[in-house]
Amino acid sequence: MIQLSRFPIRTLKDAPKISDNKSTSYLLQAWYIRQEMAWVYNYLPLWLKVLKNIEQIVREEMNSIWAQELLLSSLWNKESWEKTGRWDTVDVLFKLEGSGNKEYALNPTHEEVVTPLMWEFIQSYKDLDSMAVYQFQTKFRNEARAKSWILRGREFIMKDLYSFHKNLEDLDIYFEEVRKAYVRVFDRLWIWQDTLYAFASGWAFSKYSYEFQTKLEIGEDNIYVCSDCWQAHNDEIVWEKFECVNCKSPKYEIIKTSEVGNIFKLWTKFSTAFGLNYLDEKNAKNEVVMWCYGIGISRLMWVIAEYMMDEKWLVWPESIAPASHYIIVIWEENLAKAIELAKDLEKSGKEVIIDDRFKTNFGQKAADADILWIPNRIIISPKTLELGWCELKWRLEQEGKIIKM
Ligand SMILES: [Zn+2]
């Protein structure tokens, strides 16, 4: 439980104006984030709770498809990046000089780390029945001009999963498992109904990659949706004229979206660079086939905030709200009772914030409960407590009700 008396909470009376990105204004107003330099934000306790709640949903779904969580290094050596030819071709690679004139990269992606790591564990076809690893990791991009902290930040948090396969048939089976897991993640985060599965450029790896794009008025992407079969296409693959990759129709509509997930076919690019091979049933040497699957966790948080907010407040899906209950205690002598109630709620898996700032007036506490947007608000006052009751109000309802404690 969080007791607000133990942390200096400072909500702002008004939301500061930050371009057309209203959710960032609300997040600043509501003590979720603070900006310390251009496009760099610190996560305050409640924003961290949202992050951890999203991570947990993603973790549960990745574990359900037999992927193993690990944590790879942020810092990596120049030699590995040179092996794949990307030291000079990735223009946003953050390069650092260490002692002894040694050069390093702050990783924007982790193929150069995970491929040589798996070399030790993949020897034979028997090791490749289901081999996938993932992590939640901070990534870095040395952007010349950071566009916004979410859309094109220099530092962001990703879930990246890498899968390793004997051949394309095995890979296709696992790909389908991951795609379904992604749908479950976005469904649990309340955005699936407005999320499109789009074809995008495969860049250096293959003809297409795949993206999950959530409809958003201020989204950075234009998605072309086929009017006949509803297949979505990122504008990177729509050249002079539109032709649906699925049904060849020339008819489309354009929808503004923001990307929340992507899937790249890496084929054998990294296996070749690092000699990641396996011996098949006939003892012949083969290259391992790899795919990578990303979810931009910090970007996803912002997309959810922007997608769910209304004209006044942030609105959280209950599955990721920083707490489920906000308990306002009016008199100090009732604090023990509030803590008791919070412990009971926590036993049933709820997360609780207790507003025990006794030098703050009730109006301010009630306003903060609104601004932070915690789904349930409980008011404990001596009057109702005497009768063994408290007032509970669900955020989406106008009126509160009196319930037994
Ligand atoms: Zn079509």
Boltz pocket constraint, residues with backbone or C-beta under 6 A from the ligand:
constraints:
  - pocket:
      binder: B
      contacts: [[A, 226], [A, 227], [A, 228], [A, 229], [A, 230], [A, 231], [A, 244], [A, 245], [A, 246], [A, 247], [A, 248], [A, 249]]
      max_distance: 6.0
